[in-house]
Amino acid sequence: MRCPKCGLTQARQANCRRCGNPFESPLVRRAAAPVHPENPYAPPVASQRPPMAGASMADPAHEIFRDGEILVARDGARFPDRCVRCNRETDGSRLWKTFHWHSPSWYALVLLNLIIYAIVAMVVRKKATFEMALCPRHRSRRQWCFAVAFGLPIVALLAMMSTEGSLPAFWAFLIAVLAGAVVGIAGTQILTCKRIDGEYAYLKGAHPEFLATLPTLR
């Protein structure tokens, strides 16, 4: 090792024997050397941004976005404390809503067998759950639709039993069951799930003013 001060060549040690100048270890020099931010030999690092089907990358700091009239939300996201149906302020009450979706191509199994379709749909479907807020008006409407959906078949069943199973009462019961199902599905639905892709669900039916407050996909 050559002393950078006096030029004496000597074995590697802490200080020069002639002038006492301290030697700098090559390991110290390498440790102190700045690391280039774009090291071509560094291993690849996976991006933390979630891919959006049909759209560009989204900011990972957010969980809810808008893409035109579609609301895009990460599974488990907590919606803002505003009614998703009318954008009015809420009273702080929240509800958990789970959406299910599968590819429309699986509906072809209905032509083959309804039971087979039901079993396959249960296996292949994807789901996403969100914590939403509704204003008192929409929450009350949803509760009434639940009551009608369950109450109509029960009343029709009691009427059929009181008439000892007459044919008109039987048909009234079937109509009541069908009407209750329609009211239950249409009246209690908050948003419509268009598709679920990875961790994200694409939902339709949110109020335009509610969507306007969300960040857009970039």
C-alpha angles and dihedrals in degrees: 000000000000120000109236091211107046101011097236113153113219143143119292110278141138099267137019113263092220106041103011093236110160116241120228113231116236088227090058091049092051092047092050094047112107116252114235110240091225104049108179091203096052116112116255116267119216115239116249093209114106115237115239117210110234092005142068127265118298129218105266090213089074131059102192126055141162127235105185106296092346124095112215115199136172116240109270095019120155111229122222117273093260130097108269090208100052106003092238122143116270132215092244097265115134137193135199115234124189122201125199127199140169133175112285089232089077090067087077087077089070088073089055102042132332094215092051090050092050092052094046092045091054090054102043100035121111125215139201128187127205138182107233138178128222129189117244092258096055092040091053091047090052092051091050091051090052090052093049093046092056098031100055096060092044093052091045091049092052090049091051091049091050091055091047094246101307117181096246090050090049092053090046089054092052091049090049092051091050093046091048091052092051093048092045094051099039099035099046097042113113102179135357119239111225096180144329116226117182109308094345133084124202110216132186131198102057116139114264092235090052091051091048091065093056126088115256125237113262 
